[in-house]
Amino acid sequence: MQPFIHLHVHTQYSILDGQASVPALVDKAIKDGMKSIAITDHGNMFGIKEFFNYVEKKNSDVNKEIKSLKKQISALTESGTNPEELEDCKQKLDAAKAKLFKPIIGCEMYVAHNRLTDKNGKQDQSGYHLVVLAKNKKGYHNLIKLVSKGWTEGFYMRPRTDKVELEKYREGLIVCSACLGGEIPKKITADQLEEAEKAVLWFKEMFGEDYYLELQRHKATVSRANHETYPLQETVNKQLIQLARKHNIKLICTNDVHFVDEENAEAHDRLICLSTGKDLDDPKRMLYTKQEWMKTQAEMNEIFADIPEALSNTLEIAEKVEFYSINHGPIMPVYPIPETFGTEDSYRQKYTVDDLKAEFGNKFDTLGGAEKLYRIKLEGDYLRELTMEGAKERWGEMNEVQKERIDFELDTIIKMGFPGYFLIVQDFISAARKMGVSVGPGRGSAAGSAVAYCLKITQIDPIEYDLLFERFLNPDRISLPDIDIDFDDDGRGEVLRWVTEKIRL
């Protein structure tokens, strides 16, 4: 039996089209002995974090084993006393790595017939299907750019990219010709064989060895199903095989997965009724072939027994794909502090690393060391200046209670690394008020902050009403403070637009 993995898979994140949950797909693949699986939802990457996290969970025991073996190898290499044990550990490490299940992040994109900016009626609606897979982290970032731009600039019935964008962001991507909705299959079924060949050559020129022609065979076996798809697929497959041989392009086979098991076909059929707004007994409604379940390796081998290389080439793609992490810490926009107050460069000249260590103590490493702390100190000092200015407006000359409270809060905020957060929040609250947007007095834990009061984020004096700055009393338990502000409905939209523009800048 030829090894095989699925590379054309729709999860429930293909909204009202895919019915398969991410865990069910991964579990079935692992149970069947597959080494990998791709998810390629229609036009989006909504499911990739759940996919990545679930595969990480499934790989956790193996990763612990790998980590332990690497430590042993490092110790044995350093000692140089037991070469046989070292070789044994290396073999065990290779065996452990082979047990890892690999997630392949992808998307079945819509490629505009012309440019993604063209939106001139039916001819520009939707687009040709194209399976795009991220080969490495660079490819993952490029795929994100393609998909995001498809939604923000190319949306016209569907989120669309185009060939200009594909060429621009092609690095690190693997591309497959997709189902009957792909450009080459569409042109073949329209008897535009010369145009189909031109399209094949364009993709080969762009993606080289990372371009694959995709075969599908969905032969309906029940009466209430789409029986027209399979004859079209066979017509297309014949031409794809000829094009592959002629231009030295590798073939892969896929099953257009939309649900996990064969018995889920009827439930998926009802989902399609919801998607299309049709009654179940409507004789003219859309039907799938009901072959779109996640077939096992044995089932795929039976279907494509005459083209074994199309099965094994799916493993070639998996081997090309690298293991990489998509995890990333939160990205905060940088608040623009006036250069007349100070810059990071000026702070580097003014304060030494030892100065920062003395000020931040055991928080020095936690907050990212000197590289991050110069910025935090700059933001903290500017936050202190704005707070003191605001305190004068609120209270005039501060008494000892007010001063002690402000100092305590600022010290806590700065040593937790949040001065930039407070600066950003006061900025958009101030802008909202200048726009005439109705802003509430503030609620949540921030209502107990004297700093928030002095910055005019909130309108309630926490000292006068004996409100506690309690959320910050245990810094180890919090990630970001809650600053809940009430806007009216019209104002919320205005503020969001303003904030979005600030972040872009």
C-alpha positions, -999 to 999 in steps of 0.1 A, spaced: 0 0 0 13 35 -9 15 59 20 -9 89 16 -19 121 34 -49 144 29 -40 178 14 -74 192 5 -95 194 37 -123 216 48 -131 220 85 -161 235 101 -143 268 96 -154 266 59 -186 282 71 -218 263 62 -198 241 38 -174 220 59 -188 199 87 -156 184 102 -142 194 135 -104 199 137 -98 173 165 -119 147 147 -99 151 115 -65 149 133 -76 120 155 -87 100 125 -56 108 105 -34 96 134 -54 65 140 -51 56 103 -13 60 105 -10 92 85 20 113 92 5 146 85 -26 164 72 -34 198 57 -63 221 64 -74 242 34 -106 261 43 -123 281 17 -108 316 15 -98 318 52 -74 306 79 -98 308 108 -90 272 120 -53 272 119 -47 281 156 -70 254 168 -53 230 144 -18 240 155 -27 238 192 -44 204 189 -15 189 170 9 203 196 -11 186 222 -11 153 204 27 157 199 34 167 235 46 133 248 69 128 218 83 163 222 91 156 258 109 124 247 129 144 220 138 171 246 151 144 270 171 126 243 187 159 232 199 165 267 213 131 269 231 135 236 245 169 247 258 154 279 273 123 262 289 145 235 305 167 261 319 138 281 330 118 251 332 86 272 305 64 257 302 65 219 279 34 218 254 50 241 256 82 221 249 65 189 220 47 205 205 80 217 209 95 182 190 66 167 162 69 193 161 106 186 156 100 149 129 74 157 111 99 180 112 127 154 96 102 129 66 98 153 57 135 152 25 144 135 30 173 111 3 201 107 3 216 72 -13 251 71 -31 260 39 -61 276 23 -82 269 -8 -81 304 -22 -102 321 -48 -81 335 -77 -98 364 -95 -102 359 -132 -86 394 -137 -73 416 -109 -86 414 -74 -96 450 -76 -119 444 -106 -155 441 -94 -176 443 -125 -206 420 -121 -208 383 -126 -175 379 -145 -155 390 -115 -175 373 -88 -159 345 -69 -128 331 -88 -109 300 -96 -101 276 -67 -64 271 -58 -50 250 -30 -21 269 -14 1 254 14 27 270 36 60 251 32 78 271 60 74 301 82 81 325 53 54 307 33 30 310 63 36 347 65 31 351 27 -1 330 29 -14 353 57 -7 383 34 -25 367 5 -56 357 25 -58 390 44 -55 411 12 -82 388 -3 -106 400 24 -96 436 27 -91 445 -10 -103 416 -31 -136 407 -16 -164 405 -42 -188 377 -32 -157 358 -21 -123 369 -7 -101 368 -38 -65 370 -47 -50 372 -82 -19 361 -101 -1 393 -95 -4 388 -57 6 351 -61 37 360 -79 45 387 -53 41 364 -24 51 330 -39 81 323 -17 77 294 7 44 283 -9 33 249 -24 4 252 -49 -20 225 -61 -44 229 -90 -75 221 -69 -109 206 -77 -132 211 -107 -134 248 -96 -97 253 -104 -85 273 -134 -70 244 -153 -100 220 -147 -124 248 -156 -107 254 -189 -105 218 -197 -142 213 -191 -148 243 -213 -127 226 -240 -101 254 -238 -72 230 -238 -46 255 -251 -56 280 -225 -54 253 -198 -19 245 -209 -9 281 -208 -22 283 -172 -2 252 -162 30 267 -177 24 299 -158 21 281 -125 51 259 -132 72 290 -140 61 307 -108 63 277 -84 86 253 -101 89 219 -83 63 232 -57 35 231 -82 14 199 -84 -15 189 -106 -44 175 -85 -66 145 -93 -99 137 -77 -124 109 -81 -157 112 -64 -179 85 -78 -214 88 -62 -228 55 -49 -262 66 -36 -291 78 -57 -297 111 -39 -262 126 -47 -244 144 -74 -236 120 -102 -224 146 -127 -191 154 -109 -173 120 -115 -176 120 -153 -162 155 -154 -134 146 -130 -124 117 -153 -124 139 -183 -102 165 -165 -80 138 -150 -71 124 -184 -59 159 -196 -41 166 -163 -22 133 -166 -12 142 -202 -1 177 -191 19 163 -162 38 139 -184 44 165 -211 57 192 -188 73 171 -161 49 182 -134 41 158 -105 6 145 -98 -11 142 -64 -45 128 -56 -69 143 -31 -103 138 -17 -123 170 -13 -129 164 24 -159 182 40 -168 157 67 -151 131 88 -168 97 82 -190 83 54 -221 82 78 -218 120 82 -228 126 45 -265 130 53 -259 155 80 -236 174 57 -263 174 31 -286 192 55 -259 217 62 -257 225 25 -295 231 26 -289 257 53 -261 272 33 -281 276 1 -315 283 17 -332 253 0 -356 227 13 -343 192 17 -369 179 -9 -361 206 -35 -353 186 -67 -332 215 -80 -310 221 -50 -272 216 -48 -260 181 -41 -225 169 -32 -214 134 -43 -215 123 -7 -180 110 -12 -164 139 6 -155 121 38 -119 118 50 -110 85 34 -84 62 49 -51 54 32 -66 20 22 -96 37 6 -75 62 -13 -52 34 -25 -82 15 -39 -95 46 -58 -61 55 -72 -45 21 -76 -36 29 -112 -17 60 -103 4 51 -73 28 81 -77 -2 104 -71 -5 88 -36 31 88 -27 37 124 -39 14 136 -11 42 124 13 67 143 -8 48 175 -1 47 167 36 84 161 37 89 195 21 69 212 48 90 223 79 80 222 115 75 258 127 56 276 154 28 301 147 28 313 183 36 349 190 33 372 219 8 401 219 17 429 196 10 463 210 11 495 189 39 519 200 26 551 215 43 581 198 61 600 225 72 635 215 109 636 207 112 668 228 105 646 259 129 618 250 137 589 227 149 553 232 184 563 219 186 592 243 176 569 272 203 544 262 229 572 265 213 585 298 209 552 317 231 522 319 219 486 320 229 485 357 205 516 362 177 495 348 185 465 369 185 486 400 151 502 391 133 471 379 149 445 402 136 410 396 114 422 368 144 430 346 145 396 329 107 390 330 100 422 311 126 413 283 158 428 296 174 460 286 162 457 250 126 461 261 131 481 293 145 513 276 112 516 259 92 508 291 111 533 311 106 560 285 69 553 284 68 552 322 84 585 326 61 601 300 31 585 317 43 599 350 45 634 335 10 632 320 -4 619 353 11 647 373 -3 673 349 -37 656 352 -34 655 390 -30 692 391 -61 697 370 -81 672 391 -69 681 426 -47 712 425 -19 707 450 -18 670 459 -20 660 496 1 631 510 -27 605 505 -30 614 468 7 616 462 13 582 479 -15 566 459 -2 580 425 34 569 433 22 534 442 1 530 411 27 544 387 54 522 402 31 491 398 21 500 363 56 506 351 71 475 368 45 454 352 54 468 317 20 485 311 27 522 308 23 521 270 -11 505 274 -23 534 296 -9 559 272 -27 544 243 -60 541 262 -59 578 273 -51 588 238 -82 573 222 -104 583 251 -92 619 247 -98 617 209 -133 604 215 -142 632 238 -128 658 213 -149 642 185 -180 648 207 -185 610 212 -204 601 243 -180 584 267 -191 569 300 -174 575 334 -156 542 333 -162 508 349 -143 476 358 -111 475 378 -98 506 362 -124 527 381 -102 522 411 -72 537 395 -61 572 404 -38 573 374 -67 565 351 -87 593 368 -58 618 364 -55 608 327 -92 614 323 -98 578 312 -123 576 341 -144 603 357 -147 590 393 -122 600 420 -112 566 435 -96 582 466 -127 603 474 -149 572 472 -124 548 488 -120 526 457 -92 501 457 -65 496 431 -70 460 439 -65 443 405 -28 453 406 -21 442 441 -11 407 429 9 414 397 15 377 390 -21 371 384 -28 397 357 -21 401 320 -37 434 311 -59 457 332 -95 460 323 -104 495 311 -140 493 302 -154 525 286 -190 530 275 -195 546 241 -228 552 224 -234 531 192 -224 558 167 -194 567 188 -181 532 190 -177 531 152 -159 564 151 -135 554 179 -127 521 163 -119 538 130 -97 562 147 -79 535 167 -74 514 135 -58 543 118 -35 550 147 -24 513 148 -17 514 110 5 544 115 
